[in-house]
Amino acid sequence: MSGAEGAAPKIVLVSACALVDADGRVLMAKRPEGKPMAGLWEFPGGKVETGETPEASLIRELQEELGIDVTAACLAPLSFASHAYETFHLLMPLYVCRRWEGKVRPLEGQELSWVRPNRMRDYPMPPADEPLVAALRDLLM
């Protein structure tokens, strides 16, 4: 990009996880009121902090958001999203996890839903999450 076109957008790295239960359903979390894109459904996860790997970020976020313990060995990379929002560019690797310790609980006031892959399109999602649904359906159906 030349200077006349403006500065390159800031790249924000966020890791996300498709938790898959024994019935092949995927956990979706509804963004709570007061957060950007409130009311939209997304895969659990969050921003990768400085010095963190995407896997370490997910392990931390899943503990904070859902109260579950996940090991890096149980996180399988599946796909990623690259999406330009108005003020930043989101890069989001998506991992699949089928094994964790503890009971999934909504620790941050978010609504949770276990969703069959063929019903995921029924849940309104942020634009970056939508393309990941096809990869998950292909894997799980």
C-alpha positions in Angstrom: 0.0 0.0 0.0 1.3 3.4 -0.8 1.1 6.3 1.7 -1.7 7.8 -0.4 -3.9 4.8 0.3 -3.6 5.1 4.0 -1.9 3.0 6.6 -2.2 -0.8 6.6 -4.9 -1.9 9.1 -3.7 -3.4 12.4 -3.8 -7.2 12.4 -5.5 -8.7 15.4 -4.8 -12.4 16.2 -7.6 -14.2 17.8 -7.7 -18.0 18.4 -11.0 -19.9 18.4 -12.1 -23.4 19.3 -14.8 -25.7 18.1 -15.5 -27.9 21.1 -17.1 -31.0 19.8 -19.1 -33.2 22.2 -19.7 -37.0 22.0 -22.8 -36.4 19.9 -20.9 -34.4 17.3 -22.4 -31.1 18.4 -20.3 -27.9 18.4 -20.4 -25.4 21.3 -21.4 -21.8 20.3 -21.3 -18.8 22.6 -23.5 -15.7 22.3 -21.6 -12.4 22.7 -23.0 -10.7 25.7 -24.6 -7.2 25.8 -22.0 -4.4 26.0 -19.4 -6.2 23.8 -18.8 -5.4 20.2 -21.1 -7.6 18.0 -23.3 -8.4 21.0 -26.0 -11.0 20.3 -24.0 -12.8 17.6 -22.9 -16.4 18.1 -19.2 -17.4 17.9 -16.7 -20.1 18.7 -15.2 -19.7 22.2 -11.7 -18.2 22.3 -10.1 -14.8 22.4 -7.3 -12.5 21.6 -3.8 -13.9 21.6 -1.8 -11.8 24.1 1.8 -10.7 23.5 4.2 -13.6 24.0 1.4 -16.2 23.8 1.0 -18.9 21.1 -2.6 -19.4 19.7 -2.8 -22.7 21.6 -1.7 -21.2 24.9 -4.3 -18.4 24.4 -7.1 -21.0 23.8 -6.1 -23.0 26.9 -6.3 -19.7 29.0 -9.5 -18.5 27.3 -11.3 -21.8 27.6 -10.5 -21.9 31.3 -11.6 -18.3 31.9 -14.8 -18.4 29.7 -15.9 -22.0 30.3 -14.1 -23.4 33.3 -12.6 -26.3 31.4 -9.0 -27.5 31.1 -7.7 -28.3 27.7 -4.2 -29.5 26.7 -2.4 -28.3 23.6 -2.2 -32.0 22.4 -6.0 -32.0 22.2 -6.2 -28.9 20.0 -6.2 -29.9 16.3 -5.9 -27.0 13.8 -8.7 -27.1 11.2 -8.9 -23.8 9.3 -8.5 -20.1 9.7 -10.4 -16.9 9.0 -8.9 -13.7 7.6 -11.4 -10.9 7.6 -11.1 -7.1 7.1 -13.3 -5.2 9.6 -13.5 -1.4 9.4 -10.8 -0.6 11.9 -8.6 -3.8 12.0 -7.9 -7.0 10.1 -8.8 -10.2 12.0 -6.7 -13.4 11.6 -8.3 -16.3 13.5 -7.0 -19.9 13.5 -9.8 -22.4 14.4 -8.9 -25.5 16.3 -11.1 -28.5 17.0 -11.1 -30.0 20.5 -13.0 -33.2 21.4 -11.4 -33.8 24.9 -11.3 -31.6 27.9 -11.5 -31.8 31.7 -14.4 -30.3 33.6 -18.0 -29.3 32.9 -18.6 -26.5 30.4 -20.1 -23.5 32.2 -20.8 -19.9 31.0 -18.5 -18.1 33.4 -18.7 -14.7 31.7 -22.5 -14.4 31.5 -22.6 -15.6 27.9 -25.4 -17.8 26.6 -24.1 -21.2 25.3 -25.6 -23.7 22.9 -24.5 -27.1 21.6 -25.3 -27.0 17.9 -25.5 -29.7 15.3 -23.2 -28.8 12.3 -26.1 -28.7 9.8 -27.9 -26.1 12.1 -25.0 -23.7 12.6 -26.2 -21.4 9.9 -29.4 -20.8 12.0 -27.2 -18.8 14.4 -26.2 -15.3 13.4 -22.4 -15.0 13.5 -19.8 -12.3 13.1 -18.6 -12.2 9.5 -15.2 -13.7 10.3 -16.8 -16.8 11.8 -19.2 -17.6 9.0 -16.7 -19.1 6.5 -15.5 -21.6 9.2 -18.8 -23.3 9.3 -18.3 -25.1 6.0 -15.0 -26.6 7.2 -16.6 -27.8 10.4 -19.6 -29.3 8.5 -17.2 -31.1 6.2 -15.3 -32.5 9.2 -18.3 -33.6 11.3 -20.9 -34.7 8.8 
